[in-house]
Amino acid sequence: MQALVKFAKSINKTLISQNNNLFKFTYYFYLNDCLNRLLPSNLILNYFFLKFEEKDIYWRLFLPLLSMKNLLPLFFLLYEVFRKIMSKKSYITLLLLLLISSAYSTTYYVSATEGKNYYSGKSQKNPWRSLRNVNSMNLEPGDSVLFKRGDVWRGQLIPKTSGTANHLIYFGAYGIGSKPLFLGSVNKSDPNEWKEYKQGIWRTKLSIANDVGNIIIHDKADLACKRTTLRKLKNKNDFYSEKNQLYWLSSVNPAIQHNNIELALTKNIVHVLGKKYLIFDNLAVRYGGGHGFSCTNTENITIKSCDISYIGGGYLAIGERYGNGIEFWGDAKNNIVEQNHVHQIYDNAMTNQASKGKQENIIYRNNFISNCELPFSYWNKGERKDSYTKNIFFVNNTSIYAGDTWGSNQRHDIRPSHIIIGRDSVNLREMDFKVFIKNNIFFEATNIYESKGVFNKAKSTFVTFLDSYSPKNIKFQNNLFFDSNNPKEQVVVFYNQGSKNNWTCKKTDYINLNYYLFEKDFCDTHFDDRVSLGYEDFIKDLYSLLRKNGIKTYKLNSIFKNPNFIDEINNNIRFDKSSICVDSGIESPESGSLDFFGNKRIKNRGIDIGCFEF
């Protein structure tokens, strides 16, 4: 209490005088806001509003007490006491405002192990149990929902309401232990749930009609393989799902052979539709056949410090599968994705996409991305003039082993790449938008392709431009590309799908350089400042080609040294103090103030490249 009083006094000295009209206006405005929020639903307030003189506004400070049961006596006591005190010292008024502001927001607690659905949810001793309580609640701006660490929920988290610019709605964690875990799967480890459909094929029922995107066995997602029809079940652990049935090719009961089986249902685990001002913090999302976080027509959504893994594989249509870690679809504005670990995603780790939409000011920063088919992609196919994309930032992220995922051997389209850009309409091509890709580490991209039934690995493809179009104003700056698998060979950096000027590039054609990328029409797409492509010969060829075509080469400042990861074999891709990545980044507000682990970014010497600050 003394600390709060001291704080209020300091604020009072610097900002507020005894007769400061600005403070009085703010004070009245705040109380009026409180009154407006409570008055329509509380008849008692009508009485007090008429009873007290309009100039005597101090009673309004205790309006939150009137919305709570059995607190009327406390209301009268506090009113009489503070009515006299407040007239003497304005800093106490400020202090009281600080104290009661929390009364207009509620924190709800949810525990799958200790909660009950009929509890109030307003304390750790009386938490809710299920996601049903959360999804059905009309949360008010400023409210928080905290999930108990170490607990597990199955199903979908679907926020029903939005926050406001000054009062966001927060979804986070409480307690100690691992992050609250949300599973998009059903467990089928009980042998009694499996019946032999016919010899060698076992069947289990789902509670509702749902496609299964993948089967996770012993926490591994690459042991089973999804097929499009029942007739195509030919190899061990092949499976097929339709309606509310799943069929699995196995010589014995699958639950006897495996003691941990999860069926990833084709649903989005966290589903945000048309909402604003929400924060998702310190949550774990796993085993879903759809998206991990699906955000459609959203604004001011923050996803931070979340673990998202083993996502995707469900059908959009027969033969076309999908599943992204974090997706912003349609209209998207002022969204931030930071400090997340995204691992083993069927399609994109992070992406903003639209068939038509307005997408602007989206930041992906300080994330660690591992073993995803496509760590980041962007496209917007809107044909309307009001569809646009601008100011997309992919900065200070570390991405490793693109393409080396659980779904590599069963995709309908194999196109692993760290970055995919493209699919813009004619109207969008003419607009001035920018995608900034800077201060990132891109470490290997395993391109797996099939030849005569055998899966082979090709050279790394770091950047892919879809179709025949490469958008303008894509800026690569201070990134590091490195492929330790091909230390003596030319790294494949660009790959273009589609055709242009009667030139066709097939999926199996891996070219050293997409010449059409550097035509004069695309001269705004460039590389700048210490971009490391790993091999000096490539840079020489690039300079030669650009100069030959009369295109401005910009200042590349390329680096050709090993980044000196601590232990790349065991995926410890942090670097030691001798690394060229240390202090080589470009400082910008989009990079944020904290790295992946929450360490401060060093500003006086320059920030490091990647998501980790040395």
Summary of the structure (lengths in Angstrom):
residues: 614
radius of gyration: 28.2
end to end distance: 39.3
largest distance: 88.5
contacts: 2072
relative contact order: 0.06
helix: 21%
strand: 35%
